[in-house]
Amino acid sequence: MMYARPETDAALGRYWAHIRAALAGRGIDAPVALSNSADAFAVWTDPELVLSQTCGMPYRTRLHDKVTLVGTPEFGVTGCPPGYYRSAIVVRAGDDRAALADFASARFIYNQTLSQSGFAAIHAAARAAGFWFQDRSQSHGHVNSARAVAEGRADIAALDAVTWRLIRQFEPCATQLRVLAWTEPTPGLPYITARGRDGSAIFGAVAEAMVALSEPDRAALGLKGMVAIPSQDYMAVPNPPPADV
């Protein structure tokens, strides 16, 4: 559900079909259809969960002791180690402020406070620059944040690099935005399964499914492979303090 878009739904469906077949070959049953419209935490904490993708911040703050870490898909994000990603800090193309600190009094919009890419990453960058946004609001989605900045309803947002890639490909508002800066790389959005399931077997099934994808589908989804990033690397990323949320 994390990177689902109408333009890539067909490729995602074929990806899931390959995963499901690879799981079946390992004796693991999986649903025919994805539950991408279900509540995220209801999916992530379901004791019958076969496979889902979460975000690094929910994993380290709420899920790490309730799920099994499977692995991390590699999206080939420029400037990042394999399996890692970062956030594009975007502003309006016509805004001539040059540095993050210049936006200390700006209107900051974020997808949700539990987002590594939309909230925690820019929090770390802003605190390193000596401030934190006092004027902030929630958009409930990276695309919503991008549109809000483009339309002047907000001044600045942090967008997951993979989502930003998709926004530049499919959203007209992208032409009205520019990247002010990039946040530091952190482990990417991990695949998880229910606690007690065989994460290694599922990792193998997903890796097999990626290889089975057609080149156009793999390109549409941005998938390059699977990476095993240890849980402790996710847990080492700092969280914003409650006072700043």
N, C-alpha and C positions, 0 to 999 in steps of 0.2 A: 504493500500500500504506500510505501514512502515515496516512491518515484513514479507512481501511476499517473498517466495522462491519457486522454482520449486518443491522441495520435499514436501512442505506443501500446494501447490495450491489446491489439491483435498479436503483437510480438510477445507481450507478457503472457498472454494465454498459451502461446506455443512453448514458451520457456517453462511454464508450469506443467504442461503436458510432458515435456522431456524430464523434468524433475520427478514427476509422479511415476513415470515409467522406470526411471532409475531407482527410485525408492522401492517400487514393487519388486525389482530384481534383487533387492536386498531383504525382501520379506517385510517391508514396512508399508502398511496401508496409508493412503492419503486421500483427502477429499477430491472429488472431481472438479469442483469449482472453488476459486479463491473467495475469501470473506473480506474483501477490501473495503466494504461499506460498513463493517461492524466496528464497534468502539475499540480503539487500539488496545487499551489496557485489558479489556475483556478478552481479546484475542491473546495478548502476550501472557496473561496469567492463567489461561485455560489449561487445566491438567491434561487435556487431550491434544494440546497443540503439537502439530507435526513440524511446521516451519513457518517462521515469519521474520520480518526485518524490523528491528527497532532502531532507536537512536542511542548514541553513546551516553547521554545524560540520563535518560530513563533507565538504561541498563545499570549504570553505576549507583544511582540513587534509590531505585525501587525494585529492580528485577534480578540483579546478579545472584542473589541467594534463592531465587524462585524458579530459575530457568537453567537450561544447559546452553552454553555458548557453542555454536556450530562453527562459525568462521566468518570472514569478512569478504564481501565481493570487492574486487579491484576494478575501479573505473578509470584508471589512467589519469588521475588529476595532476595537472602540471604543478611542479614544485613540491610534490609530496612523495614520501616513500610508498611502496606498494601497500594497498589496503587503507591508506590514510587519505584524508581530505581536508579541506579548509573552507573558509567562507569568504565570499566576495562582499566587501562593504560597499554598498552602492548608494549613490546620490543622484540628483537630477543632472543631466548632461550640462545644463546651463549654469549650475551652481559653481561659482569660482572659488569657493573655499578649498584650500589645498591640503590641509592636514586634518587628521581625526580630531585633534584638540580644538580645531576651529568650529567643530560642531557640538561643543559642550552644552550650549543652550538650545540645540536643535530639537525638533520633534522626531523621536526615535520610535520606529514601529517594528514589532517582532511577531513571529508566528505563535510562539508560546514560551512560557518561562522554563519549561522542561526541555527545551531544544538546545542541543550543543551548538549547532550551527547558527541558529537565529538569535540566541540569547547569551549562552555562556561564553562563546568564542569572542564576541564583541565586548562582553563585559570585561574579560581579561585584557583585551586591547585598550579599552577606554581607561581602565584603572591604571594600566601601565603608562598612559598618557596623562594621568593625574586627575581624572574626573569620572563621573558616572551620570548618565542622562537622568534628569529629573522629569522631563516631559516625555512620557513613553506610553504606548498603547499597544494592545494586542490585535492582530489581524486574523489569526486562526489559519494561517497558511503562507508559505513563502511567495506564492504567486500573488496573493492579496497584498502582501507587503510591497512587492515590486510595483504593483499597480498604484498603490497609495502614494509611493514616492514619486512616481512618474506624473501622477495627477496633482501633486502639490498638497495632498492631505497629510503627508509626513515628509521629513527631510532626509532620512537616512535609515538604512536597514542592512542586516547581514543575511546573506543568502547562501545556503549550501552550494558548493561549487558544482555539483552534479545537477542540481535544480537550476542553477544559473545557466548552465549549458543548455538545458531544455527551454528555459525562458527565452534565451537568445535565439533559439531555433523556432519557437512556436508563438511567442507572445509579442504583439506589435509594440507594447510599452517598452520593450528592451531598447529601442532606438532612442528613447528619451532618458536613458540612464547611463551612468559611467561608473567604473570601479575606482573608488577612492583609494582603497588599500585591500590587502588580503590578511586574514588572520593566520595565526600559527597553525601548522598541521596537527591534527589529532587523529586517533583511530577512527576509521569510517563506520558507517552504519552496519552493525553486526546482524548476522542471521542467528536466530535462536530457536530452540525447541523446548518442549516441556522438560522439567527436571526428571531425571531417571531415564530419559531416552538416550540412544547411542549417537552422540554428536559426531563421532568420527565417521560412522556409516552414512549419516546424512550429509556431512561435508563431502564425502566421496560421490554421493548421488548428485549433489548440486554441481560439483566440478565436472562430472560426466555430462550433465545436462547442458552446461555451457559449451562444451566441445561439440555436442550434437546440434546446437543451434545453427541455423544458416548464417552466413556472414552478414546479410542485410539485417536479420533480427538481432544479432549480436551487436552490430553497429547502432541500431535504433535504441537498444537498451544501454549501450555504453559499457558492456561487460567485457572484462579482459581476463578474468580468472578468479580463483579463490585464494585467500591468504589466511594463515592461522596466526592471529594476533592474540597473545595471552590475555587472560582476564585482568591480570594486574596492570597491564598497560592502559586499559580502559579506566580502572579504578584510580590510577595516578593522576588523571586529569582533574584540576580543581573545579569546585562548584562555586557559583556566586553565593555570598552569604545571604541569609534570609532578609537582612535589612535592605538589600539591594534588589530584591525580587518584587 
